[in-house]
Amino acid sequence: MTVLWADQALLPDGWARNVRVEIDGEGRIAEVARDVAPEGERHAILLPAPANLHSHAFQRAMAGLTERRGPDPRDTFWTWRQLMFRFLDRLTPEDVEAIAAFVQMEMLEAGYACNVEFHYLHHAPGGVPYADQAEMSARIAAAAVQSGIGLTLLPVHYQFGGCDGRALGPGQARFGTDPEGFARLHEAAGAAIAHLPADTVLGVAPHSLRAVSPEGLRAVTALGAGPIHMHLAEQVAEVEEVQAAWGARPVDWLLANAQVDPRWCLIHCTQMQPDETRALAATGAVAGLCPITESSLGDGIFDGVRWCEAGGRLGIGSDSNIRIALSEELRTLDYSQRLRDRTRAALARPEASTGRVLYDAACGGGAQAAGRAAGAIAPGLWADLLALDGAALDLMGRSGDTLLDSWIFAGDDRMVRDVWAAGRHLVRAGRHHAGDAIRAGYAATLRRLRDAL
């Protein structure tokens, strides 16, 4: 049993003072009491810690390398994508494990308790399967053992290079699966994570409507009972291709042809029309937003105000991992709405500040998308917790929602002091307990890749 005590804590019904949280031996919250005397580990500000609902771990090693314009006078997502394909052909399983451990450590130090890994790097260069078809899934699992983060693993089905069913290009060969092969890979991935802690989750991810057939989508989404994630309506060219091939825009086609419900998390959704926004929000699915990556790739701006007004759920991910920064993701999301609409505090409500709305959404939507019993400080849930540094100058003397506003809009993730994932105390005083070893492994990988980068 672990006992935490906080001067201020964000509970499901709002802020409370002098809060005692008891964590049982399995890593779940056993009891929460308020207005009690100090006991156990003392913290100034205790919050639920959200899940990072969308990550491609290996892309972290590309950060900062794609900011030059290529021969095409208009550099876009699609030119970035070609650079990514060339890069990943150099990666070994050992590289992927070291990069993933570093990514997960950075997530924890930023305040995330769970990594939802949208995992599509399955095969060796050229598309040759490894002897163990779940070799790369096992590497993600090994990274999670080292970092201690909660893991939701989403093996990705990626069959085609476009809606016309064309074969995958050379850069995509390491991703390729057909529905039957994916079912075997999914089963093997489950075996690869079976030794991880009880908070580990297995789901599925049909990559996108461009990369799967309608039949493949039905087959993949029928596997297991875990979360279902898919990229949707990210780019104008993608929307146009789906509409030309399948007779409807991506959101409309999906809603008409799949049973979209709260198990689903649709990633990006930056190219939706108002009626699509309202219809998708009504399903209870989570919009998986990655504002830093969406900004980096020029995807567009998510229709966040309309989505929230329609009761939609959302969560936050770091996607390309160009920066892993929880507070910055939330800030970027809200600032995008302000810039588009030329307003302020776009997502705030009369009863809740902007920071509170953003943070509540990230915790609730992230837990739902991860298939994880978490997202709040309440008995029975996994103890995914985050303690802010009450001595940070921008937080001193502040309380309630103003704490979240000050962290998200005036501070950064250096204010994150302690983080627990399912009760595992992994970050203390802002540093991951195995940070030195993880950083050394990542540095060695970067040195090996130097010529390739």
N, C-alpha and C positions, 0 to 999 in steps of 0.2 A: 504494500500500500504506500502511495505517495500522497502527501498533503501539500497543496499550494495555498497561499493566502495572498490576496491582492487588495490594495487600497481601493482600486476601481476595477470593475469587470463588466464587460458587455454580455448580458444574459439574454435569453430569448424574448423576455418582456421589457428589456431596456437596461439602462445602466444601474448598477448597484454598488454600494460601498461595503468595505470590510467583508470580502467574499472568501469563503473557504471552499476549495475544490478538492475532493478526494478521488484519487485514481486507483483502480484496482490492479491486481497483478496481471490481468490480461491487456491492460492499456485502455480500458474504458472508464468513463467518468462514473463513479459510484454514487457520489452525493455532492450537492451544491447547497451551501448555506450562506446567508447574508447577515450582515450586522453582527459578526462574531469577532472575538478577540484574535489577535495575530497568533498563527500557529504554522509550523512547517516552513517551507521555502517561501520567502516573502518577495513580492513583486509589486511594482507600482501600478501597472496597467495591464490587464489580462484580457485577451481577445480570442475568439475562435480563429484558427488558422485555416485559410482556404486551400483548396486543391488547385494546382496548375493544370487546367483541363486540356491543354493541347501543346505537345512538344514533339519536335523531330530532333532528338538529342544530337545526332552526328553533325548537324549544321552549325553547332556552336563553334567548331574549329574553323569555319569560314568567316566568322564575324570580322568585319572591317576590310574584307578582301574583294568586295564587289562594288566599290564606290567609284570606279572609273568607267567612263563611257566607252562602249565597244565601237566597232565600225558602223553599226546601225546608228543613224543620227537620232533616233528616238529610242532610248534605252527603256525597257519595260520589264514587267514580271517575266515575260517569256524569254528575254535575253538573260536575266538573272538565273532562270531555270536551267539554261544550257550550261552556265558556269557551274551550277550545283551538280549537274550530272557528271561533268568532267572531274570534279573534285572527289565525288564519292567513290569513283572507281579505284582510288588509291587506298581506300580504308580496309584494314584487316579487322578480324574480330577483336583482336587485342586493342586496336585503336578505338573501336566503338565502345568497348567496356571502359577504357580510361576516360574518353570524352563524356560518356553518360554519367559516370561517377562524378565528374567535375560539374556537369550541368545540374545534377541532383543536389550536390553540395551548395551550389549557388542558389538554387531554388529555396533550400532550407534557410540559408542565411538571409534571403530576401523576405522570408515569412511564410512561404508555402509549406504545407505538411505532406502533400501528396503530389506525385508526378503521374499524370495521365499520358502515357507514351503512345503516340500514333505511329506505330512501328512498321515501316514498309521496306526496310533494308534487310532482305531475307537471304540473298544468295551471294555467292562469290562473284568477282568480276566476270562479265560475259554471261551472267545468268546461270552459271553452273551451280546446282544445289550442293550444299555442304553434306558431308556424310550424315551428320545429324541435321535434319532439316530445320530444327529449332535452335541451331547454333547461335544465331544472332539474338533470339529471344533470351537464351540462356545468358548472354553477355549483358543484356539489360538487367536481368535478374541479379547477376553477380555484382553489378554496379549498385543495385539497391541494397544488397547485403552490406556493402562497404559504407554507403551513405546513411543507411537506416531509414530512408524516406518511405512513406507509404507509396505503393505502386498499383496503378491500374494499367495493365498491359492490353493494348489494342492491336493485335496483328491485323495487317491491312491486306485486303484483296484488291489487286491491281492487275487487270487482265489486258486492257487495250490502250492504244495510244490516242484514241479519240472516239467520238460517237459513231464513226463509220466502221468501227471494229477493226481498224488497222492494227498491225502488230506493234508491239512496243519497240521504240527506237533503242539504239545502243546504250544510251545513258539510262534507260529505264529497265534494262534487262535484269538488274539485281532485284527488282521489285516483283517480277512477274509471277502470277499464280492463275490457274484456272479454278473453277469452283470446287472440283473434286480434290485437287492438290491443296487448295486452301483449307478444306475441311481437315485434311491430314495434318497440315501445318498448325492449324488452330489447336488440334488435340495435343500435338507435341509441345506447343507453347504452354498449354496448361500443365503438362508434366514438368516443364522446365521451371515453372514458378511454384510448384507444389510445396517446396521446402521453405518458402518464404513465410513471414508471419501471417497470422489469421486475417489481418486487414487487407491482404492482397486480393485484387479483383482481376478477372479476365473478361474482356469484352470482344467486340468485333468492329472492324472499320472498313466498309466498302469505300474505297478511296474517294470517288466522285462519280457523278453521272457520266463523265467522259471516259472513265476507266473501267466501268463494269457494264454488263448487259442487264436488261430488266430481269432476265431469268437468274443471272448471277446475283443480283441484288436480293432477290427473294431467297435464294439458297443460303447466302451468307447471313442474312439477318435472322434466319431460322436457327442458327447455331447458338446453343446456350441461352441463358437468361440474363446475361450481363448487359452493360450499356452498348449502344450502337452509335458510332460517330461517323460523320461523313462531311467532307468539304462540300459547300453548296453556295452557288451564286456569288463567287468571289471576284470574277473578272468579267468585263463586258464581252470579251471574245468567247469565254466559256458559255455565257448566257446565249449568245447568238448561235453557237454551234449546237447546243442542246435544242434550242427552238427550231433550228433548221432540220435537225435529224429526227427529233421525236415529237415535233408539232406543238410544243408548249415550252414556256420558260421553266427553268429548273425547279423553282418552288412549286409552281402550279402542277408540273408533271409529278413531282414526288408526292404531293398531297393527294393526287388523284390515283396513285398507283402503289402506295405503301401505307401501312398502318402506323403513321407517325404518332408517337405518344411520349410520355415522360421518360422512356428509356433512351430516347434519341437526343443526340447533341449535334447540331448543324453548325459547322465551323465557318466563320467569317460572315456570310450572308450580307455582304456589303453592296450587292446589286439587286436589291428588292424594290418592287413598287409598293405603294401604300397598302393596297388590298392584299398583297402577298405577306407583308409584314403582319397585318392583323390576323390573317388566316393561320400563319405559322405559329404566332404567339398563342392562339387558342388551343393548340394541340397539347400544350404543357411541355413541349420539348425545350431544351436549353439552347440558346444562341451562344456558341463558343467564340468569344471575341479575343483577338490578339492585336490590340491597337498599335503597339510598337512595330510589329512586323507588317501589319496592314499599312502603316504609314511608310515604312521602308520600301515596300513593294508597290506603293501607289495603288492599292486595291480600291480605295474609296472609303466612304464614311458610312458606318452602320446607322440605320434609322432608329437610334436609341430612344429618343423621346416618344415616338409613336409606339415602339415596341413596349416600353414600360407602361404607357397609358393603356395599352391593350392587355396588360397583366402578364406580359411575357417574362420568362426567366432567362437570366444570362449569367455567364461566368467568364473567367479570364484565363488565358493561356499565353505562353511565351513563344510558341510556334518555331520560328527559325532560330530562336535563342540569340539573336544579335545583341540583345540586352535582356538580362533576367532581373527584373526590377518591378516588384509588385506595386508599390505606390506609383511608379511612373506609368504602368499600364492603366491604372485607374484614372490617373490625372489626364493621360492622353485621350482616353475614351471621353471624358467629360469635356475637355477642351475642344475636341473635334466637333461636338454638338454645338458648343458656343460659337466656334468659328463659322460653321455652316449657317446657323440661324441668327448670328449677330446678337447674342443674348448672354446672360450670365446665369450661373447656378442652374443649368438647363434641366438637370435630373432631380433637383431637390423637391421636397414636398413640404407642405406647411408644418407637418409634424416631425420631419426628419431632414437633416442637413444633406448637402451633396455628398460629403464623405460617408455619412451613415448609409445613404441609399446605395452608393457604390459598393461599400464594404459588405453590407447585408446581402446584396445580390451576388457578389463574388463568393461568399461563403455558402449560401444556400444553393445557388446554381452549380457551383463547383462540386459540391458534395453529390448532388443529383447526377451530374454528368459523369462523375467518377464511380458511381454505384457504391458510394461509401457512406456508412452511417456516421456522419460527422456534420460539420457546418455550424454548430452551436455549442455553447457550454451548458450541457444538459445531461442528466443521468441516462445511462444506457448507450450514449454515443461514444465513439472513439475519442480519446483525449488528444485531439489536434488543436494545439494551443500556441499562442504567440504572446510574448510579453514585450511591451515597448519600454524604452528607457525613460523613466520618469524624470531623470536629471537632464534630459535634452533641453536645451534652452527654449526651443520653440514649443515645448510641451509643459513647461513649468507653470504651475498655477492654473492650469486649464482642466476642464472636466467635461464629461459627456461627449456629445457629438463633436464639440470643438476639438477634442483630442484627435479624432479621425481626420477632420478638416485640416488641422495643423500638420499632421503627419503626411497626408496625401498631397496637399497643395503647397505647404511651406517647407517640408522636410524631404527625407528620402529614406532608403532602407537601412541606413546607418543607425536609425532609431530602433531597429529590431534588435532586441537584446537576447531573448531566449525563445526557442521553438521546440515543441514536442510533436511527434508524429505517433499516434496511438500510444501515448504515454512514454515514448522513448525520448529522453531529453538529449537532443542532438546538437543544439546550438546554445552555447553559454557565453554571455558577455559579447555577443555578436560573432563568435567564431565557432565553426563546426568542429566537433571533437576530433575528427580524423582529417582535418583540413590539410595539414602539412603533407601527409602521405598522398592524399588525393591530388593536391596541386603538383606534387613531384611527378606522379604518374602522367598527368595531363601534359606537363612541360616536356617530359620525355617523348610523348607522342607527337607534340608539335615539332620537336627537333627532328624526328624521323620524317615528318611530312614536309619539312621546310622546302625541299626542292620541288615537291609536287604542288605546293601552294603558290 
